[in-house]
């Protein structure tokens, strides 16, 4: 009975680890005092990963240019790819959406595990 219980527990642990590996989709974000990251999410399949979200200008002025940078990593935190998008003429208090896509034909796409989002002015 104990051997069967140990086998069942080992299988549950194995399935849990397998289920947690791969697209963990954990992310970090780095904002600055002028730009707030309001939301971010990822969708995709075997051909792309699209990170989308929204940012807000919390500065007391219009910002000429904001760069949103998304870094894609493997399970060991090795950088696979970086994509950016730019928001121009970002008015005080304005909220804008962004989307950045990592395509299957880019290097190391099949090793993707997680991403981070950062913004800079």
Secondary structure, DSSP 4 states (H G I P E B T S, - for coil): -HHHHHHHHHHHHHHHHHHHSS----EEEE--SSEEEEEEEEEE-SSEEEEEEEEEE-SSS-EEEEEEEEEEE-TT--EEEEEEEEEEEE-TT-EEEEEEEEETTSTTGGG--EEEEEEE-
